[in-house]
Amino acid sequence: MLKPTEPKKVLCIHDLSGVGRCSLAVILPVLSVMGVQPVALPTVVLSTHTGGFGTPVRMDGAAYGMAALEHYHDLGLDFACIYTGYLGGEEQIALAEKAFGLWPAARKIVDPVMGDNGHAYSTVTPAFIDRMRELARRADLILPNATEAALLLQKNAAAGPLDDAAAQALADELAALAPNAVVTGLPMGKYIGCAGSGRDRFVIRKLHIDRSFPGTGDLYGAVLIGSLIQGNALSAAADNAAEFVSLAIQKTPADQDTRFGVWFEPLLPRLCPQREF
């Protein structure tokens, strides 16, 4: 029997919400069961996520994050991937920039969290968008939703639904920023789907969603990244992620308060790689 090898490490630069299945609360268990060792770097700690629980209590993590990055570098930790999500301001974008500089060989994946449903979040300024655009230029893969893709490309984020051809064109335009892009949350007919650019061009229409949940983008990103590290091509990883999110939505009871997110936990065994110890 072969001796197990140390799992590859992913540095996860995201927020941590105490209530609600989103961000690090979703990403850490998903990557762990997929045979990856996640290392959490909270950009901000929130009492709840911002989707319907009122104004959360907030603790900024920028100073902690800078010191933690230096500690990890001094320890000689090797990250196979750096995965960034919600960055609450330009100081927190600097966390991602610093991490990219300290581990230049790591695969860099940016979820440019800036808005949804055709509108930027209230805290997102033009200067922040410019800084996020520059961070995207340093990434190997970006995971914007349709609104964020438009903001990155300086387009009208509220332009309305896209057909399949327009969705693919939007993803392809992002190739000017990063070698690969997957645009999520595209309304295509009765589906919510994604389109990819770069070496793997694809349109996936698997997410039949009639309810809105926080955290599904984080769930999607985590499964996609875990699948990439397992050796899958981008199109296959995106397909795996879409299938898992779709199933998690289907398995969440119809009377569940959507603010608490999808019930993904019972499905985690589906993500476990087949290994012998």
Order of alpha helices (4+ residues) and beta strands (2+ residues): beta-alpha-beta-beta-alpha-beta-alpha-beta-beta-beta-alpha-beta-alpha-alpha-beta-beta-beta-alpha-alpha
